[in-house]
Amino acid sequence: MPLGRGWPRAGSLSGMGDQALPPVSVLELVGRWQFAPVVTGLAVLAAGLYLWGVLRVRRRHPARPWPLARTALFLSGLAVVVIATESGVGSYDDILFWDHMVQHLLLLMVAPPLLVVGQPVTLLLHASRNPLHTWVKNLLRSRLVTWITWPPFGVALYLGVIVGTHLTGFMNVVLANETVHSAEHALYLIAGYLYFLPLLGREPIRWRVSYPSRIFLLFIAMPVDAFTGLALGSESGNPFPNLAVGRPGWAPDPLSDVHIGGAVMWVGGAGLMFVLTLTVFFAWSRETRGDGGLGWLETARRATFAARVSAHQEAAASPGVSPPAVPASQTENLDDDEEHLAAYNAYLARLNQQHDR
C-alpha cells in the first residue's frame, strides 16, 4: 500500500520549513491531522471492498455470516495506518526521531497483524465467483506467492527491514526525501504483513506452521528489536545529521532524540512482540483439531483427572479401605469433567479419613 502525501508538510526537511509546528504534546498528537489523499483513498477503498465482501457473504450464506470480530480487526488495522500517517504522529515524524519510531511500530507491528487476522483473502474467496474466484485460487498456488509467504522469507525480510532502515544511512535519506519516506511506510506494511501472515493468519496459503514454530519465529524477533534499540540508545554522536536540519528550538537535541527513539524501539518492540507471542500461545492452548480432538492443554487437564480417578479406583480395590460412595442422584446426567471432579473429591475425602485414623 503506497503511502504518499498530498503536499509537503510543515516542518518537513523537504517541505515548507517556515510553517513551524508547535511543541509536541498529547493534544497535538491526537488533535493535529493532515490530509494525505493517497493514504485516505486507499484506506477508504480497502474498507469499502471489505464491507462489500461482508455483505455479499451475508446474502449468500445467511446462516453463516462473516464474523463481526474479523471485520472490526481489519478496519482497525486500516485505522492504525491512517493514524500513523495522518494524525499528529505523522505530522512530527520528520522532526522527532522518537515519534518516527512510534510510527514505525504502528506500521510494522500493529497494523499488519490486525490486517492479517481480518483474513481479507479468505473473504474474497467466499464473496467472489468465477472467473475472479478461480483467478485468486490460482494466484495463491503460484510459485511467487508460495515463495513470498514462506515463513523463513518473511522472518528474513522483517529482520532485514528493522536493521536496514534504522542502523544504516538510509534514515538520512528518509528524513530528507518525502518520496523515500512514503516508500518506507509501504515497506513496513508489506514486511509486517508477510512476516505475520503464516504466524497469525488463517489464509489459504500453502504453508501451515505449527504453534510451537510460530512461537519460536515470533520470539526470535525480540532480540533483533532489542539490539536495534540498544544500538541507537548507545550512540555517542548523532548518527543522522539530517535530524539537525531545520530543527525547532523546543525539540530535544538530536542525540537525546535518538536515544529516546532507541528506547521506544527496545521497550515498545519487545512489548508488542511479547503480546503477539502470548496471543499465539493462548490460541494454541484452546486449539481444537479438525478431527474433533482436544487441544494440548485440555488433553493434559483431562489426563490429570483420569490419573487421579485411576489412583482412586485402585485404592478403592485395596482391602480394608472403603471410600465414601457418591449418591446415584448426584451422578446422573454428569459430563466427564463433573464425574472426574466427583471422583477426585472422593479421593481427597478418603485421604482425610486415613489421616484421622
N, C-alpha and C positions, 0 to 999 in steps of 0.2 A: 504494500500500500504506500505509494509515494506521498510524502507529506510536505508539499510545497507551501510557501506562504504567499499571501496575496500581495504584499508590498514590503519594502524594508521597514524594520521596526525601530521605534525609539530606543536608543542605547545600543543598537547593533553596530558592530565594528564595520559592517558593510552598508549600514543604513544611515539614517539622519541623526548623527550624534548630538545635534543641538536640542533635540527633544528628550531631555534627560528624564529618566524615571525617578520617582520619589523613593526615599528609603524603603527597603523591603519590610513587610510586616505581614502578619496573618491576614489582615484585612485586605492588603494589596494582592496577596497570592490568591485569595478567594474571590475578590470583587473585581479585579482588573482582567478584562477579556480583550482579546484581539481576534479579528476575523481572518481566518485562513480559508479561502474558497476551496482549495483542493481537498484539505482535510475534511471540512464540513460537507462538501459534496459527496465524497467517497463514503463518509460515515452514514450520511442520510441514505445513500444508495444501498449500502450494505444492510442497514436496518430495514429499509423498505422491502428488499428482496427476501430477507429472512422472515419478516412478518407475512409476506405473501405466501411463502412456503408453509408457514404455520397454519394459515387459514386454509390453504389448499389441502393439507393433510387432514385437517379437522373435517372438511367437507367430504373427503374421500373415505376417511376412516373415523366416523363419529364416535365409535366405541373405544377407539384408541387414539385420542388427540395427542399432538406433540406436547411433551411435558412443559409446564409453565416454568419450572425451575431452569431448564436449559435455555429457554427464551430469555429469562431475566439475566442469566450469566453472560450470554452472548452480547446482549445490549449493554450490560455493564462493562464488558471489555471494550466496546466501541466508545462508551462514555469516558473510560480511562484514557484512551488515545486522544480524545478531544480535550480533556482536562490537561493532559501532559503538554499539549502543543498550543492550546489557545487560551488557557487561563493564565493567571499570574505566574505559574510555573514556567510557561512558555515565554512569558514576557521578560523574565530575568535570566533566562538560560545563557545569554551571551555576555552577561555581566558577572554573575556569581557562579563560580565553579561548583560550589556545593549544591546550588539549585540545578545546575546542569546534571549533576549526579542523581538527584532525586528524579529528574525527568528520565534519565536512563533506566533507573529501576522500574519506573512505571511502564515504560515501553518494552522493556526486556523481560521483566519477571512478574508483572501484574496483569497487563493487558493480554499477552499471549495465552497464559493458562485459562483465563476466562473465555477467550475465543475458542480455544481447543475443546473445553468441556461443553460448549454450546453445540458442538457437532454439526457445523453448517453443511458439510459434505453429505452426511447421512440424511439430513433434512432435505437436501436437494434430490437425493435418490428417491426418497419417499414421495416427494411432491412432483417430480418430473415424469414425463412419459417419453416414449421414443419419438424422435431419434436422440433427444438430449440424454435420456436415461442411459442408453447404450453407450453413447459417447463418453459420459462421465465414468462408467464402469471400465471401459477400455483404457481411459486415461489413468485410472487408479492402478491398473495392471501393467502399465507401461514401464519400460526399463528406467526412464527418467524419474518417475515418481517413486518407483521401488528404491532407486539409489538415494534420492534426496531424503527419503523418510527412513532410511536405515539408521537405527539408533546411534551407532558409533559416529556416523557422519554428523548427526545433529549435535552430539556432545562436542565433537571437534570444532564445529562451526561456532557453537555457543562460547566455548572457552577461548577460541581464537579471536572472536569479536571482543570479548571482555578485555583481553590483554592487548590486542592490537589497537583498539581505539582509546586506551587510557594510558598505556605505558610507552607510547611512541610519539613521534612528532605529528601524528595525524590530528591530534587535538588542536594544534595551532592552526591547521588548515580549516578545521571545522569552525573555529572561533572567528575566522576571517572571511569565510565564504558561506553565504546562506544556502547556495545550491548543494554544497557538500554536506552542510548541516542537515538539510532536509533528507538527503540520501542516507545519512547516518540514522535518522529516525526510522526510515524504511528498513534498513539493515537490521536494526534491533528487533523490529516486529517480526521480520522473516526468520532471523536466527532463533528468537524465542519460540516462535510457533513450531518450527521444525524440531527444536530440542524437546519441547513438552508434548508434541503430538503423540509419539508412541509411548510416552510415560504416563500421561494423564488422560489421553483421549480414548475414545472407542470407535474411531472412524474405521471404515472397511479397507484399511491399508494391508499390505502383505504381512507386516511384522506384528507378532504377538509376543510381548515381553512379559516375563513372569514378574510377580510382585517383588520377590527378593532382588531381581535385576533392576527393576525400576527404582527401588530404594537406593541401591548402590549407585546407579547412574545419576541420581539426584544428589546423593551425598558427596560424590567426588567433585562436584562443582563448588562446594563450600570452601575448600582450601584455596581455590583459584580466586574466588571473590575476596577472601581474607588476604591473600598475598597481594592482590592488586590494591586493596585498601591500605594495607600496611606500607607498601612501596610508596604510595602517594603521601601517606601521612609521615613518612620518614625523610622526605626530600629536604635537603639543606638549602636549596636555592629554587627559585621559581622555574619549573620545567616548561612552562607555557608562556613565553614572552608576550603573546597577544592578549593575555589577561590584563596586562598593564596598560593597554592602549585604550584611551578614552574612558578610563575608569572613574566613576563619580567619587567625590570625596567621602561620602558616607559609607562606602564599601570597605570591607577589611582589606588589608594589604594582600597582594596576590599569593604569597607563600602561605599565610594563615588560611586563606580561602582554599588552597589546595589541600592543606592538612584537614580542614573540616570536611571537604569533599571525600578524602580518603576514609575518614571515619564513617561517613554516610554509606560508602560502598561496603566497608567491612561489616559494620553492625547491621545496616539495612539489608544488604545482600544475603548475609548469613541468616538473618532472622526470617526473611521471606522464604529462603530455600528450606529452612527448618520447618516452617509451617506447611509447605508443599509436601515435604517428606512425611510429616505426620498425617497429612490428608491421605496419602497413598497407603500408609500403614493402616489407617483406620478402615479404608476401603478393603484392604486385604483381610483384615480381621472379620469383616462382615461378608466376605465373598461367599456366594452360593454357586456351586459348579453347575454346569449345564445339564449334568446327569442327575440332578436333584440332590447331590451330596452336600454336605455341610462344609462351611469354611473351616480353616485350620483351628481358629480359636474356639469355635463352637464344638468342633470334634474333640479338642483337648479337654474342654469343660465336661462334656458328656463322658469321656473316657475316665475322668477322675471320679465322677459319680458312680460309674459302673464298677470301678475298682473298689470303692467304698462298699457298694452293695454286695459285691462278691465276698469281701472280707467279712461282712456281717453274716452272710449266709453260711460261710464256713464255720464261723464262731458259733452260730446257732445250732449247727450239726454236732458240735462237740458235746460230750456227755456232761451233765451237771449244770449246764448253762441254759437258761430259759429266757430269751429276750422277750420284752413286752410285745404282745400282739397288737397289730393295728386293726381296729374295728373295720368290718367289711363296709359299713356305711361310709367310712372315710376314704375307701379306696375305689369306689365306683366312679366311673367317668373321669378318672385322672389321666393326664397325659404322662409321657415318660419322665419329664422333669419332676413332676409332683410325686410320682412313685419313687424316684431316686431320692428326693428330699425326705419323704416319709421314712424310707429305709435308713437314711443317714441319721435322721433324728433318733430313730430306734437304736441305732448303733451307739450313739452318744449316751442314751439313757442306760444301755447295758453297761457301758464303761463306768457310769456313775454308780450303778448298783454294785459292781465289783469293788469299786473304791470304798463304798460304805461298809462292805464286809471286812 
